Structures are given as C-alpha cells and as structure tokens.
Amino acid sequence: MSRLDEAAVLGALRRTPGWERVGSEIRRTFRFRDFRQALAFVNRVGDLAEAAGHHPDIDIRYNTVTLALTTHDAGGLTAKDFDLARSIGD
C-alpha cells in the first residue's frame, strides 16, 4: 500500500469526521461512562483491526481511549488508516 500525498490525506480527513492528523498519523479520543465501557470499545476495535489486518496504537486511561493510526510499512498515512478509522465510527 502506498503512502498518500498531502492532498489525498486532506481529502480523506474530510471524509473521516472526528479524526485529526498529528504528524504522520491520525488520532481520535473516545470517552465512555466507565472503564468497562472503554474496554468493551477496545475489544470491538480489536475485532475490526483483526478483520482489516491493520492495527491501531491504543492508549486506555480509565474511561478514555485514544486511537492512533499510521501505516508503518509505508512510512505514513495510507488508505488503510482511513478505511479502518471510518469503520470504527462513533
């Protein structure tokens, strides 16, 4: 998978609400009522990631989960990152 150029990244970001670009990755933070809900969300993301063969970096802080996506093999953002981000949804 090839890395997206700047114009393609900006276009993909417009089609991926809630996510922001931070350097060579996209990130989004989700907040939940409690730790159990945060863990359940992470498990759902894990299922989606396994199905896509593409895995986010995940940071869990009690009821807050931050996901970061980048395609390390390509050295930056690819369509895989945005496809997985959109499949995660809200």
Steps between C-alpha positions, in 0.01 A plus 500: 500500500646836402511807721245772423618840381398814687193571287374144541553513878302825526219355288489181707491702823195689374328163450604374845323716761640521851854400405792743495838482339798506733819475299501176305196351673133564564358498854170504674406494866181332622349545847271254675300478820750268669794266456284201401345692210845615390625140500195378309569766236865394476389139448269609215786699346722193536253289303485762223880531496548124473251480214679785321849367572591847624548590865479836678710613790262504798532703819247428777470736796205393718200612288701662219636316197729663245560324170784586262532365148789503256640247256853437624600296192411795274657761727181698550129514429333270248145416402514213755518753783197694386301188413550359851428839661169524313408142594554583869244779472357660813 
